[in-house]
Amino acid sequence: MGVEKTLTVNPFHYRKTVDSVRELADWQGVSVLVARALCPLYEQTLPGFKKKRPFFVKTDKCRNHRLCTETIACPAFLRDDEGVRIDADRCTGCALCAQICPENAILPVSRKEADS
């Protein structure tokens, strides 16, 4: 089919995925990007699924620019007048939002809180 360059990424590794897209966009020829990962919502339905620690928004660090909610359509995000929150019951722990937040205001829930 004439493909000269193929890259495979895990789309939940945000920076590596963006770098790969840029590399292929600059490539002078036919290229393919393979994004290989299970959908986190589907993954939860599989036997043997182990839930990862959910994330939360540290409100004192959040500048409420909402880049996280505008960039990805995560069903765990809740938006209101006070800002962005994450529903821990819906969060799969994929960490994509934490990689996007420029203030590093999205953090995993502590192990003690996650176990309770």
Secondary structure as UniProt FT lines:
FT   STRAND          5..9
FT   TURN            11..12
FT   HELIX           14..26
FT   STRAND          31..35
FT   HELIX           40..43
FT   TURN            44..45
FT   TURN            47..48
FT   STRAND          55..57
FT   TURN            59..61
FT   HELIX           67..71
FT   TURN            75..76
FT   STRAND          77..80
FT   TURN            81..82
FT   STRAND          83..86
FT   TURN            88..90
FT   HELIX           96..100
FT   TURN            102..103
FT   STRAND          106..108
FT   HELIX           111..115
//
